[in-house]
């Protein structure tokens, strides 16, 4: 009697992308814990959150260090502005894809899972746009699709002017960084550069990001000469 070896077929495991989430903090005590918890509570668990404290003078650092989670990392730096802080975060990233989360904003519970599923379906995607919410209003990015960059622009689609409603392949930042010293539109420059560098751009219409509109922020403050100069500097670099 001849014995035959039994053959077992095991299902292939899905590739688990590691997401790096970069959050600059400056005197963010009022909202930073809510921000952190929106990441810790994600249904998708393969992520790292890099918090860069930009010289806070309140108890932001104490709140962050009170969080017990090995996936949450704190880097303390002298006050240099949001662009410097983001660049520090990029230098320490280890993820396959990057997201930028402001310290007073939050991600929806299913955000990373939705993005991961999209990447699973379109593994060559470099930039993924997704919907966001400001107060009670949702802003969608159109239909679900993934296009090569040329077709994306030929179709009349536009690059996002902000960095926080996109996920980016980490390798895009091998040659792209934030410009220090610009108070407004610093993310517009980087977002557009990433779109120009991308081979494939995806759109995910789901609302994944909650943006807190602050009337006291630089962006919402009254126009001044420096704000105009910042916009001109950004346009000149594109």
Buried (B, 14 or more C-beta within 10 A) or exposed (E): EEEEEEEEEEEEEEEEBBBBBBBBBBBBBEBBBBBBEBBBEBEBEBBBBBBBBBBBEBEBBEBBEEBEEEBBBBBBBEEBBBBBBBBBBBEEBEBBBBBBBBBBBBBBEBBBBBBBBBBEEBEEBBBBBBBBBEEEEEEBBEEEBBBEBEEBBEEEBEBBEBBBBBBBBBEBBEEBBBBBEBBBBBBBBBBBBBBEBBEBBBBBBBBBBBBBEEEEEEEEEEEEEEBEEBBEBBEEEE
